[in-house]
Amino acid sequence: MFCVECGKKGKTYNGLCLECYIKKHKFFDFPSEIKIEFCKSCNSYRIDNQWKKGDIHKDIKEYLKKNVKGEIKHEVSFDENNILKIKGFFEGRYIEVEKEIKVNEKYVTCPKCSLRRGGYYEAIIQLRGKYKKMFDEVDELIKKRVEERESYITKIEDVRGGKDYYIGNKKIAERIAKEIKDDFSGTIKSSKSLVRVKDGKKIYRYTYSIRFLEYEGKFIKIDGKIYKVKSAGKKLELYGIDGEIRNVYREEIKNAVEMDIEERDATLLHEEKDTLYVMDSRSYRTFVVNKPKKWKKGKNIKIIEYEGKIYAVDGDE
């Protein structure tokens, strides 16, 4: 067989010798340009009809890999200068195509930002309780989860007894509410209200009301030991009446028993290395008690009575 292009004798491919075939044949088909829309309000972008956030160069490369069609097995690379390279082999011969890809940019407002600007929301997470530390931790959690799951918060309201978060997506709000309940030992109630009817379908808005169990300042019994809850967040700081200090997650004390123990004032009479001499301000009796580990010298101190014994549990810090 002879090549119809150069006349060379030998094996032909569609009438062409190997050299002429490689020179003339188009082994790969690929887009000459890519259209990308950037949101004017956030750092998201749309490529291949999907809104994304992250590494745009990586996403362009993945788009090209998906849209490069080849007759032979090949590899695709895309550099920071928008140069597409496609490499492969045909009949033992190395094939390479190099092409600059035009990137057409357009700036718009993404659907999520459009909804947020319009004040649209599908659910409210209501937090109720009295501990500032816990509210700060939950606030950070809600904002983090909303961002991770690509929703948004329309507004945050400080209300009597807590905070309200207006969340764009109902399913995401529901998952976040359950996570808060589990991690912070709260109770949760859900409800829904009819917003409108669209095309015969009822549209509801959901509310997830979470009330935190109030531990701070109370005495609890765990494993036979008595502790005072000094601070309450995702973790609780516990001061044992025997001097032990523990930091535990809320789920670790779900079986704890709340104790009806009353604190009362006492007056410090004398301080030694590990003990205090105090006078009960109610009975005016004098007791020798172990010094609380984090107690600093001061005139006033709190004491409790448990199983007939007096303990110092609090002091000026």
C-alpha positions, 0 to 999 in steps of 0.5 A: 500500500502507498500513502496517498499523501507522500507516496511512501510504501507500507502500512497505511491508516485511512490511506495515509502512512503513519507519519502523515496520519499523525500529522493530519489526524485529530486524535482528541476533541476538547473545548476551546473555551470555558465559561465561568461565572463568579458570584459578586457577593461570595467566593463561589463560582459556577463551572459545568453548571455547578456552583462550587468553592475551593480550588478553581484551577483544580476544578477547571482541570477536572472539567477538562479531563471530563470533556477531553475526548480521545481515540487513544489512551491519554493524560491531561494537564492544565497549567496556571497559564491556561495551557492544556496539554494532552499526551498519549501514544499511537502505534508506539509514537508519542502524541502531544497536543498543546493549546491555550484555553480561553477562560470567559469570566462573568460576574453574577449573584449566585442563587444562595446570595440572591436568597439571602439578600431577599431575606429567604429562610426555611428554618429557625434555630432557637437557643435558650439558656443562661450560660454565655460560654455555651452560647459562644461555643454554639454560635461558633458551631452553627456558623461553621456547620452552615458554611461547611454545608453551603447554606447561609444565615439570613440574620441572628437575633438576640432575644430574651433568654437566648438567640435565634438563627434564621437558616436558609436550608431546613434540612441543614438546620435540622441536622445542626439542631440535633448536633447541638442537642447531642453535644450540649445536652439540651432538649429540643422541640420542633414545630412548623408553620404554613408560609404559603401554598405554591402550585397546590403545594404547602410550604412550611417554615420550621423552628427548632427550639433548644433549651440547655440543661442548666448545670452551672453552680449546681451539685451533682453526684457521679460515681459516688462522688460530689462535684460542683459545676463551676463552668458549663459549655460543651465541656463542664468543669467540675470541682469535687468536694474532696479537691478533685478537679475534672473536665468532662463532656456533657454526655459523660454526665447524662447519668449524674444525679443532681443533689439538693445541697445548700451553700452558705457563707462562712468567715475565714479565721485562719489559713494554713498550707492545706487547711482553713479554719472557718466560722459558719455564719449561720451557726457561728460554729468553727470548723477545720476544712480542706483548702479548695485547690483554686481558692485564693486568700480572702475574707469570705468562703462558701461551705456545704454540709454533706453526710454530716461533714463540712466542706469548703467549696468556693472562695474569692478567686 
